Amino acid sequence: MNISNLLSRHARKYPHNIAVISMGHETTYQALDEEANRLANVLREAHITKGDKVAIYMPNVREFTALYFAIQRVGAIVVPVNAKLGTSELEYVLSHSDAKALFVHELLMEQAKKVQFKGLKVKTGKEMADWKSYGELVERANNDEVRCDLVEDDDSTLLYTSGTTGNPKGVLLTNRNVLTVSHMMAIEMEVKPESRLLIMMPLTHSAPLNLFFVTAVLVGATAVLTPTFTPDLFIDTVETYRTTHFFGAPVAYLLTASNEKIQTADLSSMKYWVYGGAPLSKQEVTYIQNRFQTDRLVCVYGLTEAGPSGTILHAEEHVEKPGSIGRRAPFGTEIRIVNKDNEDVAPGEVGEILLYGEGNMKEYYKNPEETSKVFIDGWVRSGDLARMDEDGYFYIVDRKKDVIISGGVNIYPKEIEDVVVQHPDIFETAVIGVPHPVWGETVKVIYASKADLPEQELRSFLQDKLAAFKIPKIYKQVEALPRNASGKILKQQLREEQPNASVGE
């Protein structure tokens, strides 16, 4: 079994079923398979062969999906590049991945045209200078079937992590890795041929790509794509195409829940509202459930390095355990929480999450040192600290690298951040450790507020909500926090910008 043959199978089995809906255009399984064959022949003519890397720099559009299968059909490896990356970041990925071809959507040409790249360059729209036209290449190419002979242990996809602490790392996934997690999602979320999976989060990320798009093709369902996300577009797309499954970050749900349009929207077609990236509080769960008129919220936790896979909190469990990431790993995955000696911790104790399963990546590309650090006897280190309650439910405490040690005591920034954002004027915050001459580190909070918020007011707000040693000693208000192309806060940048604390702080 290989990923490319999933499309070939359903082109025969469900030739007239809709595989992809993009920009209002419907593409059948037969038509998508034909486009993939034509593109595969284009790649062959360009001498792209097994093991070569081909980069896709596009938003969520039909061309991305056809290329995804075509690249693998000739045995090459897909390198999805985040559409939000700038020119220098794109150049880094192309260089590090050893890409031999680059396919770009014309909406991103402003960044792409400045790139120094010697391989095959193709763009949607008209031909331009040394950029070939995607449409013209496909039209001229022959439609001979290209049979994919990859096996499950052959490489499939090279996904680049967000790089919050330096250059992104390339996560190399095999066909087995991707197929494992797509089967997991189909089983856990009851994805069937009649399902319609709404994909608004970037296909360059592991969850939208492997858990939603590949899963749709795995069972012969329909993938409904949008190139961007807005609450209005979200609501309109669900209503227009009667979608059944959606995955998004909590902020996507919270923004949409506050949109007036949702009060009269017909969202009754939806069977699963899946969220990940961060848990939701009890208040947020209740708010979203009321606004979306649903009890079908599902939380998933996972790592790109694990396929992604990790844990799952089903809809009915939100009643008693909001804020948890679940009490079990999903199909095909195992989970442990361990201490620094790799021993399982007791309930209530904090340790690092380890994950095991056939979704676990092959390696960090060209980075054997980091690969050896992240694996323990086949288990992947998550870098996430968590605890388990008396009922076996897991709760994320913080990122291991973000823990502040002040006076020998561990302080978890996430716990403080969760309280700070409860202030009605604050819309984002980050808590970091600042070097201190006496205590080792002291706590600093950086926050963005709708209005001027003096330090003393915020300090008073936190006074009865946190233990004294957790209350920040240093305060800084900013207009917005720095984020990378994936939207993650750049805490390393914040640390580098901060001077050491004085004795009195």
C-alpha positions in Angstrom: 0.0 0.0 0.0 1.1 3.6 -0.7 -0.6 7.0 -0.5 -0.7 7.7 -4.3 -2.6 4.4 -4.9 -5.4 5.6 -2.7 -6.3 8.1 -5.4 -5.9 5.5 -8.2 -8.2 3.1 -6.3 -11.0 5.6 -5.8 -10.7 6.8 -9.4 -11.8 3.3 -10.3 -14.2 2.7 -7.4 -15.9 6.1 -7.2 -14.9 7.8 -10.5 -17.8 10.4 -10.4 -17.7 11.1 -6.7 -16.3 14.5 -5.8 -12.8 14.3 -4.4 -12.1 18.0 -3.9 -14.1 21.2 -3.8 -11.9 24.3 -4.2 -12.7 27.9 -5.1 -16.3 26.8 -6.0 -14.9 24.2 -8.4 -15.7 20.5 -8.0 -13.2 17.8 -9.1 -14.1 14.2 -9.3 -11.8 11.3 -8.3 -11.4 10.4 -11.9 -10.4 13.9 -12.9 -8.0 14.4 -10.0 -6.3 11.1 -10.8 -6.0 12.1 -14.4 -4.4 15.4 -13.4 -2.0 13.6 -11.1 -1.0 11.3 -13.9 -0.3 14.2 -16.2 1.8 15.9 -13.5 3.6 12.7 -12.8 4.6 12.6 -16.5 5.7 16.2 -16.3 8.0 15.3 -13.4 9.4 12.3 -15.2 10.3 14.4 -18.1 12.1 16.8 -15.7 14.0 13.7 -14.4 12.4 13.8 -11.0 12.7 10.3 -9.6 12.5 8.3 -6.4 13.9 10.1 -3.3 14.0 13.5 -5.0 12.3 16.4 -3.1 9.6 18.6 -4.7 8.3 21.7 -2.9 4.8 23.0 -3.0 4.4 26.6 -2.0 0.6 27.1 -2.2 -2.5 27.8 -0.1 -5.3 25.2 0.1 -6.1 24.8 -3.6 -6.9 22.0 -6.0 -3.4 22.2 -7.6 -1.8 21.3 -4.2 -3.9 18.1 -4.0 -3.0 16.9 -7.5 0.7 17.7 -6.9 0.6 15.8 -3.6 -0.2 12.6 -5.4 1.8 13.2 -8.5 5.0 13.7 -6.6 4.6 10.5 -4.7 3.5 8.7 -7.9 7.0 9.0 -9.3 8.5 8.0 -5.9 9.6 11.6 -5.0 9.0 13.2 -1.6 6.5 16.0 -1.0 7.9 19.2 0.7 4.9 21.4 1.7 6.0 24.9 2.4 3.9 27.2 4.6 2.2 29.9 2.4 3.0 32.5 5.1 6.8 32.1 4.9 8.8 34.9 3.4 11.5 34.7 0.7 14.4 33.9 3.0 12.5 31.3 4.9 11.4 29.7 1.7 15.0 29.6 0.5 16.1 27.9 3.7 13.5 25.1 3.2 14.4 24.7 -0.4 18.1 24.5 0.4 17.9 22.3 3.4 15.4 19.8 1.8 17.6 19.6 -1.4 14.5 20.3 -3.5 14.8 19.7 -7.2 11.5 21.4 -8.2 9.3 24.2 -6.8 5.6 24.6 -7.6 4.1 28.0 -6.6 0.6 29.5 -6.6 0.5 32.9 -8.4 -0.9 34.5 -5.2 2.6 33.9 -3.6 4.7 34.9 -6.6 5.8 38.2 -4.9 7.8 36.2 -2.4 8.7 33.3 -4.7 10.1 35.3 -7.6 13.0 36.6 -5.5 14.1 33.1 -4.5 17.5 31.9 -5.7 16.7 28.4 -7.0 18.2 26.4 -9.8 15.7 23.6 -10.1 12.4 23.3 -12.1 10.2 26.3 -11.3 6.4 26.1 -12.1 3.7 28.6 -11.2 -0.1 28.6 -11.7 -1.4 31.1 -14.2 0.7 32.3 -17.2 4.4 31.5 -17.9 6.8 34.2 -16.6 10.5 34.4 -17.3 12.0 31.1 -16.2 8.8 30.1 -14.5 6.8 27.5 -16.5 3.0 27.5 -16.5 1.3 24.8 -14.4 -1.8 24.8 -16.6 0.1 24.6 -19.9 2.3 21.8 -18.6 -0.7 19.8 -17.5 -2.5 20.4 -20.8 0.4 19.3 -22.9 1.4 16.3 -20.8 0.2 12.8 -21.8 -2.3 11.0 -19.6 -0.5 7.6 -19.5 -1.0 5.9 -16.2 2.0 6.2 -13.9 2.0 3.2 -11.6 3.4 3.9 -8.1 5.5 1.1 -6.7 6.3 2.6 -3.3 5.9 0.4 -0.3 4.9 1.5 3.2 8.4 2.0 4.5 9.3 4.4 1.6 9.5 8.1 2.3 6.4 10.2 1.7 6.5 13.7 3.1 9.1 16.2 4.5 7.3 18.6 6.8 9.1 21.5 8.4 8.4 22.4 12.0 7.6 25.9 13.0 11.0 26.8 14.3 10.2 28.8 17.4 13.7 28.4 18.7 15.8 28.5 15.5 15.7 27.1 12.0 12.8 24.7 11.4 13.6 20.9 11.5 12.5 18.7 8.6 10.2 15.9 9.9 10.6 13.0 7.4 7.5 10.7 7.3 7.1 7.4 5.5 4.0 6.1 3.7 3.4 3.9 6.8 3.5 6.9 9.1 1.0 8.8 7.2 -1.3 5.9 6.4 -1.3 4.9 10.1 -2.6 8.3 11.4 -5.1 8.6 8.5 -6.6 5.2 9.4 -6.7 6.4 13.1 -8.7 9.5 12.2 -11.1 7.6 9.9 -11.8 5.2 12.8 -12.0 7.7 15.7 -14.0 10.3 13.7 -16.2 7.9 11.7 -15.1 9.3 8.3 -17.1 7.6 5.5 -17.4 8.0 1.7 -20.4 10.4 2.2 -18.4 12.6 4.6 -17.3 16.1 3.6 -14.2 17.3 5.4 -13.7 21.0 5.6 -10.0 22.0 5.4 -9.4 25.7 6.2 -6.2 25.2 8.2 -3.0 25.1 5.9 -2.3 21.8 4.2 1.3 22.5 4.9 0.6 21.4 8.5 0.5 17.8 9.5 -3.0 17.7 11.0 -4.9 19.2 8.0 -2.8 17.3 5.6 -2.4 13.8 7.1 -5.5 13.7 9.4 -8.0 15.3 7.2 -7.0 15.4 3.5 -5.3 12.0 3.3 -8.1 10.5 5.5 -10.7 11.9 3.1 -9.0 10.2 0.1 -8.4 7.0 2.2 -12.2 6.4 2.4 -13.3 8.1 -0.8 -14.8 11.2 0.9 -14.8 14.8 -0.2 -12.3 17.4 0.9 -13.7 20.9 0.9 -10.8 23.4 0.7 -10.5 27.1 1.3 -7.3 29.1 0.8 -7.8 31.1 4.0 -9.9 31.3 7.2 -12.3 33.9 8.3 -15.4 33.4 10.5 -17.7 34.5 7.8 -16.1 32.1 5.2 -16.2 29.3 7.8 -19.9 29.7 8.4 -20.7 30.2 4.7 -18.7 27.1 3.6 -20.4 24.8 6.2 -23.8 26.0 5.1 -23.1 25.9 1.3 -21.4 22.5 1.1 -23.0 20.8 4.1 -19.6 19.7 5.5 -19.4 17.0 8.3 -16.0 17.3 9.8 -13.7 20.3 10.7 -10.4 20.7 12.4 -9.2 24.1 13.7 -7.2 25.7 16.5 -9.3 27.0 19.4 -9.0 30.5 18.2 -10.9 29.6 15.0 -13.8 28.5 17.1 -13.7 31.4 19.5 -13.6 34.0 16.7 -16.5 32.3 14.9 -18.5 32.0 18.1 -18.3 35.8 18.6 -19.6 36.4 15.0 -23.2 37.5 14.8 -23.8 35.4 11.7 -23.6 32.2 13.7 -26.9 33.0 15.5 -28.9 32.2 12.3 -26.5 29.8 10.6 -27.5 26.2 9.8 -24.6 24.1 10.9 -26.7 20.9 11.4 -24.7 18.9 8.8 -21.6 18.9 11.1 -20.9 15.6 13.0 -17.5 16.4 14.5 -16.0 19.7 15.5 -12.3 18.8 16.1 -9.9 21.2 17.7 -6.2 20.9 18.6 -3.1 23.0 19.3 -4.3 23.9 22.8 -7.1 22.8 25.2 -10.2 24.8 25.9 -11.3 25.9 29.4 -14.7 24.9 30.8 -16.0 28.4 30.1 -14.8 28.3 26.5 -16.2 24.9 25.9 -19.6 26.0 27.2 -19.5 29.3 25.2 -18.6 27.5 21.9 -21.2 24.7 22.5 -23.9 27.3 23.0 -23.0 29.5 20.0 -22.5 26.5 17.7 -25.5 24.7 19.2 -23.5 21.4 19.4 -22.3 18.8 21.8 -19.8 17.3 19.3 -16.6 19.1 20.2 -13.6 16.8 20.2 -10.0 17.7 21.4 -7.0 16.1 19.8 -3.4 16.4 20.9 -0.4 15.3 18.9 3.0 16.0 17.4 4.1 16.3 13.8 6.9 13.9 14.8 4.2 11.4 15.7 2.3 11.7 12.4 0.5 13.6 14.2 -1.1 11.4 16.9 -1.2 11.6 20.7 -4.4 11.7 22.6 -8.1 12.3 22.2 -10.8 13.8 24.4 -14.2 12.8 23.0 -17.3 15.0 23.0 -19.1 13.5 26.0 -15.9 13.8 28.1 -15.9 17.5 27.9 -18.7 17.7 30.5 -16.5 16.5 33.3 -12.9 17.0 31.9 -12.7 20.3 30.0 -9.1 21.5 29.7 -7.9 17.9 29.5 -6.4 16.4 26.3 -8.0 13.0 27.1 -7.2 9.8 28.9 -6.1 7.6 26.1 -4.1 7.6 23.0 -6.1 7.0 19.8 -6.0 4.0 17.6 -2.4 2.9 16.8 -0.7 5.0 19.5 0.5 4.6 23.0 1.3 7.3 25.6 3.4 7.6 28.8 4.3 10.4 31.2 7.9 9.9 32.5 10.4 11.6 34.8 14.0 12.4 33.9 15.0 8.8 34.5 12.4 7.6 32.0 10.2 6.2 34.8 6.4 6.5 34.7 5.2 9.2 37.1 2.4 8.8 39.6 -0.9 10.6 39.2 -0.6 14.3 40.0 3.2 14.3 39.3 4.5 16.3 36.3 6.5 14.5 33.6 7.2 14.5 29.9 4.8 13.0 27.4 6.3 10.2 25.3 4.4 8.7 22.3 4.8 5.4 20.5 3.2 4.0 17.3 3.7 3.5 13.6 2.9 7.1 13.0 6.2 8.1 14.6 8.5 9.8 12.1 11.5 8.2 10.5 13.9 11.0 11.4 14.7 14.7 11.4 16.1 15.1 7.9 19.9 15.7 7.9 19.9 16.0 11.7 21.0 12.8 13.3 22.0 14.5 16.6 18.4 15.9 17.1 16.9 12.6 15.9 18.9 10.6 18.6 17.7 13.1 21.3 14.0 12.9 20.4 13.8 9.0 20.4 13.9 6.7 23.4 13.6 3.1 22.4 11.2 4.0 19.6 9.2 6.4 21.8 9.1 10.1 20.7 9.8 12.8 23.3 7.1 15.4 23.0 8.9 18.2 24.9 5.5 18.7 26.6 5.1 18.4 30.4 1.9 17.0 31.6 0.2 15.4 34.6 -2.5 12.7 35.0 -5.4 13.1 37.4 -6.9 10.4 39.5 -9.2 9.3 36.7 -6.4 8.9 34.2 -7.0 12.1 32.2 -4.0 14.0 30.9 -3.4 17.8 31.3 -0.7 19.8 29.6 1.3 21.8 32.1 3.8 23.5 29.8 6.6 23.0 27.2 9.7 21.5 28.9 12.0 24.2 27.5 9.7 27.0 28.9 9.8 25.9 32.5 11.1 28.7 34.8 13.3 27.6 37.8 13.3 30.3 40.5 15.0 29.6 43.7 15.0 25.9 42.9 11.2 25.8 42.3 9.7 24.9 39.0 7.2 27.5 37.7 5.1 26.6 34.6 4.4 29.7 32.4 1.3 28.2 30.9 -0.4 28.1 34.2 0.2 31.8 34.7 -0.7 32.6 31.1 -4.1 30.9 31.5 -4.9 33.2 34.4 -3.5 36.4 32.8 -5.7 36.0 29.7 -8.8 35.9 32.0 -8.4 39.6 32.4 -11.1 41.1 30.2 -8.8 43.6 28.4 -5.9 41.1 27.6 -6.1 39.2 24.3 -2.6 37.6 24.3 0.2 37.0 26.7 3.5 35.2 27.2 5.3 34.5 30.4 9.1 33.9 30.3 11.9 33.5 32.8 14.5 36.3 33.1 17.9 35.6 34.5 18.1 36.9 38.1 21.3 37.3 40.2 19.9 35.7 43.3 17.0 33.5 42.3 18.4 32.1 39.1 15.3 33.2 37.2 12.4 35.5 37.9 9.0 35.6 36.2 8.2 38.2 33.5 4.9 38.7 31.8 4.5 40.3 28.4 0.9 41.1 27.4 -1.2 42.8 24.7 -4.3 44.6 25.9 -7.2 46.4 24.3 -6.5 49.4 26.5 -3.7 50.8 28.7 -3.3 48.3 31.6 -1.0 49.5 34.4 1.3 46.9 36.1 -0.4 47.4 39.5 -3.9 46.7 38.1 -2.8 43.4 36.5 -0.8 42.5 39.6 -3.9 43.1 41.8 -6.0 41.0 39.3 -3.6 38.0 39.8 -3.2 38.4 43.5 -5.8 36.0 44.7 -5.6 33.7 41.6 -2.0 32.6 41.8 0.4 31.6 44.6 2.7 34.4 45.5 5.9 32.8 44.0 4.0 32.5 40.6 2.9 36.1 40.4 5.2 37.9 37.8 7.7 40.3 39.1 8.3 42.1 35.8 5.5 43.5 33.5 5.6 44.7 30.0 2.7 45.8 27.8 3.1 45.5 24.0 0.8 46.0 21.0 1.3 42.4 19.8 3.5 39.4 20.5 5.9 38.2 17.9 4.8 35.1 16.1 6.2 32.8 13.4 4.4 31.8 10.1 2.5 29.1 11.9 1.1 31.6 14.4 3.2 30.4 17.4 4.5 32.9 19.8 8.3 33.4 19.5 9.3 33.0 23.2 12.9 32.7 22.3 12.8 36.1 20.6 11.2 37.5 23.7 13.9 36.1 25.9 16.6 37.5 23.7 15.0 41.0 23.9 14.9 41.0 27.7 17.7 42.3 30.0 18.6 40.5 33.1 16.6 41.3 36.2 18.1 43.3 39.1 18.3 42.1 42.7 15.1 44.0 43.7 12.9 42.4 41.0 
